[in-house]
């Protein structure tokens, strides 16, 4: 049984502020084979690397009085959020910010030392780093909130493909994978590129936002049926499943079924902190990891890429 790919979730985000070059570099030093990054647009259409478009949790924007007028309240995916959002700020304004650790139970020692990155900067870092370490490093690029941003006139897919093609990335053998919790943008991307595409799935009762907006009640649980998986295999190369979704749905049998459809299976997210461990493992992250390792999964996302498999 081969070992799954270790994918550093937002970099080594258990040790450094997420989505910073420090987090990415530490992940590679710790042996990660891949880096996961999330992309959102700015007001002027640039792609920046943030998990959420709301900035107050991961940056020092609250200490910038010159940006205070951007504070607003929005409803995104059924959630009401108050704060500052990338889609309202220009890249120049976002570049004045510094990253910080969003979780209060993790170290803040590295707060306010690192700028917010553009995707272009990460792609340049990636090429240099691959040459330096003399081994391939996959980038798992997650498109955030595709339907929402397109509705604002800030589509992500086309500028993403333009950036990747400019770096020479367009083949399924290239070290780039594109991920999304939505469906239609991945289907659209399949017409634009041969890069590997990963269909992400969240909790069983959750729905792909694009389908929900069309009145389609399909849930991620229902997407695990054989007919739905067969359809997914027509445009995607793999799945990225939330831990509980796999644990509650067939486990090895589901992985085997996906493999028969030529779909790889990645699981998210493994963390050392007990509050993130599935209840069945009573807070023991090592036992949780061993449990999922037994299912012949292809990759795992972790905030702590120095885990020993």
Helices and strands as residue ranges (DSSP letters): E 5-9, H 21-29, E 34-41, E 47-49, G 61-63, G 65-70, E 72-76, E 79-83, G 86-88, H 91-94, H 119-133, E 138-143, H 146-151, H 157-166, E 176-180, H 184-190, E 196-201, H 209-213, H 220-223, H 226-232, E 238-242, H 243-247, H 252-260, E 264-270, G 274-276, G 279-281, H 285-293, E 299-302
